[in-house]
Amino acid sequence: MSPRAAFREGLHRVNGAPALLAGTFAVTLVVSLPLAYALQGMIAAHLGSSLAADTAASGTNLEWWREFLSQANGLGTTFVPTMTGFGAVLDNLSGFLDLSRPAATIIGVTVAWMVLWSFLTGGIIDRLARAKRTRSQGFFAACGLHVWRLLRLGVAALIAYGILFRYVHGWIFDDAYGALTRDVTLESTAFAIRVAGYAIFGMLLILCNVIFDYARIRIIVEDRRSAIGALLAGGRFVGRHPAQVLGLYALNALAFLLLVILYAGLVPGAPRSGLSMWLTLGLGELYIFGRHYLKLLFYASQTVFFQGALAHAAYTAAPVPVWPDSPAAEMIGNADPAGQP
Amino acid sequence: MFGRFAALVALVMVGDAALSGTPQTPAAQTAANQQAASVPRSPRNANYAITARLDPGSRTITGDEILTWRNTTNTAASTLRFHLYYNAWRNSDSTWLRGRALTGRPANEPRRSDWGWIDVTTIRIIGTGTAAGDLTKRMRFIAPDDGNEADRTVMEVPLDRAVGPGETLNVQIAWSSRVPRPFARTGAISNYYFLGQWFPKIGVLENSGWNCHQFHATTEFFADFGTYDVRLTVPRGWIVGATGTERDRRDEADGTTTHHYYEEDVHDFAWTASPDFVERRARFEHSTLPPVEMRLLLQKDHVGQADRHFEAARAALKYYGEWFGPYPYGHLTIVDPAWQSNTDGMEYPTLITAGTSWLLPNHTEDPEDVTVHEAGHQFWYGIVATNEFEDAWMDEGINTYATARVMEERFTPTYMARRYFGGFVPWLFRDFPRIRELDGDRLTSYRTGAKGDVQSTASWRYWPASAGSITYDKTALWMHTLERMLGWETLQRILSTYFTRFAFKHPKPKDFFDVASEVSGRDLTWFFDEVYRSSDVFDYGVDMLQSERQTFEGFGDKPAAGEAPRTELRPTQYRTTVVVRRHGEGIFPVDVRAVFENKEEQRWHWDGKDRWKMFVVDKSVRAAYAQVDPEHVLLLDVRFSNNSMTLAPKAGRAARKWSLAWLIWLQDYLLTSGFFV
């Protein structure tokens, strides 16, 4: 199967799973809302009965904002003017690549979200692999069946990504970049070296990423129990289809890039008031929705490609959800006929 | 060597004048055949004839200078003191590096090749009189500020015979130095050299003795005015920029070129050399100000930004010229420093460094802000030559205030920008235009170090981590406060009077304060007591606002027996009570205003001294809101959001809006982290 065909089929499968898309979007929203609510309280408390709130409500009030930041700690320190509009995207992408450390509260919620997402991954990939409704019982049965395997795989991923970010990133961007640019006096030259660093690190990251992606898919599609076995198999799979795997990855990355460019072009910046405020916020949520779509598209297209490479295309192993009987039925079933009155 | 030879010839002609009552200037004499010296604007009591050779291969400078120094004080000098600034980077025990470690921005771990130093190889008094002779063996390092024996940034040389008031001394000094990789302000990276504080420079003798501080991480410099006649030998093909103008240039037989620079009435000399500069020229013209030839030495990456640099320099020359006084030198060299050279944003007489970035959208703060600021230093530092070791606020602070004013006049709007992906990729936030009070006067950074030090403390004693807040930010804020308090016209007259009166002199803080009171016609001592002689912070706020319908309940003047208490409406229906509070220690008189629902307003004036004050007014309408310092005169107020209180607060709406905007950032953050799962 070609990457293009897998991508197209992936689109088809994600489009066919609107509940899945809505559900994952809701999960991220629900995880995020408590912190947003906490921040809302902090902002409201700081503004109090001040007239500064009027301008903050109808537009931007940088003077107040800086004052707030000068007194903020913890969560409040993440509420910076540069998180508005497209700044949010740049902030996060740049922070990801340059390894900037967020506030402890943000790390906490991120870990929680990732564990929750790991739990849901079993159900998500299972649903996308089957390309048919599994209903909530099927979805959660798949989640439950695969969660420990996926978490074991997650530990392996943590180690691999940890090595990449802790050592390889440090080596590329601190040691090598530092040494190569030490006597560079032109910023453009340094930037070219930095871009080369991003390219090298990005390739390693992508390689690592696809191996774990296919290991994850293999665990679910083939009902493999061994995370290590799946990881090795994922590596072998990528090794056998490098061009297609990377081609498919590139198509997905391109879709992400298009979404980001589209958002950059449309998002007006900081929200103002009235209808324009709701439009800005709505556009932001639409972008977040789009990112969920692309996340599922990644899973779906890679799953399609993986299934296409199997002897039986579109094969998906169990689980067929078998629910235990109710305690009463179980008691009746287990009752000794001889012992009956 | 020609320069040295010429200077020596001149000195031979001077003969016994090694120590005499008549000022003799070898440097000026060296140049005498080329141009008659102009009428001195300054005392010209520290004149240098320097020859220096830069060897990029070994990153060294070998130099020779003849200093003609005149004692302008009423005290005899039995010693000479010299700054040897490059020794700040000789080792980690220097006072500079010890101070730097306290700033929270420690320098990168230096490599073996990064260190720099300066060694005086000989020092002798020139002439044929009894005072002449070699003093090399008498050289010693002293540490008048902190007693740090490892610090070698101040050298003292005892004299056989004291130099009396009005007497002149000719001193020849030979030295060699290793140019450091720039720790700050000066040094070399690859084949870019920016050389400031690079030669042995005599301290300033005052009536109380030598004012010759060690080099500290948070302070800059102080020197006497004079003429500089400097010959710089560099590899052929290298472009040189320096204080003053280039008189002539000669190719040497060894593949080098000697550039001859000359300047009068300046108190320092800096230069730069690199084969990679791109040179541009432009001219500043004005109907009432003297023209200025501008020379820009750009990095190749920034060729497209030449106009932005020139426009900024023009703005500084125009506004500073109109507001304070004319720029007299007729030429200005702007150096665009090499990337990561740590030499951006520096001022030297007639030579400044700017600072910009390769990828740069329009309407950013730099390079305009830094260029205006450094060009502005030609006025506040270059011409009005205050002591940066002790009163750094007098040049940095006043200049920060003036820079912000120019930026507001000429380069509005500029927007907040942030650089991503290793600091290379800029993004402009057009929703956040830069605000003069916040960004130009730097209120935001002032808050972080507001209590760091009393401003009247000598600058070199400031706590290193907050020295910038006190020097730059606090001064700009209180200058701007003064502008709002007195009006711009009055403040402008204060500054132009101060500028004119102290041009080419070394004024002290009292000089400025006296001019301010004199010109404004108000005794401003209380103001300077608050902002200069105290580290108190200002924070006024509205503590309470009530506006309630009034009724009368109870008894009148002569209650009759058995009379029941009355309840009746007052003729005025609403009693508005405003309580304002002084949360900070700083005291400043402020206005208090209550605005009513029909837009009518009531004003009171409060001397701001008590901890709180209540104002009551009866009106037929309810109050809408109240403010203390409604015009925001007191820009040093660290919490302005509490300066107002409304009876219809919108905090909930604002908080909902911004937390929802933040929610998008958080969701995006989670999804970006979702790369791993």
Interface residues (C-beta under 8 A of the other chain):
Chain A: T28 L29 V31 S32 L33 L35 A36 Y37 L39 Q40 G41 I43 A44 H46 L47 G48 S49 S50 L51 A52 A53 D54 A56 A57 T60 L62 E63 W64 R66 E67 F68 S70 T78 F79 P81 T82 M83 T84 G85 F86 G87 A88 V89 L90 D91 N92 L93 S94 G95 F96 L97 D98 P102 I106 V109 T110 W113 M114 W117 S118 T121 G154 A157 Y161 F173 T181 D183 V184 T185 L186 E187 S188 A190 F191 R194 Y198 N209 G269 A270 P271 S273 M277 T280 L281 G284 E285 Y287 I288 R291 H292 K295
Chain B: I189 S190 N191 Y192 D276 Q299 K300 D301 A338 W339 Q340 S341 S357 W358 L359 M416 R418 Y420 F421 G422 F424 V425 W427 F429 R430 D431 F432 I435 E437 L438 L443 T444 R447 T448 L545 Y625 Q627 V638 R639 F640 S641 N642 N643 S644 M645 T646 L647 P649 K650 A651 G652 R653 A654 A655 R656 K657 W658 S659 L660 A661 W662 L663 I664 W665 L666 Q667 D668 Y669 L670 L671 T672 S673 G674 F675 F676 V677
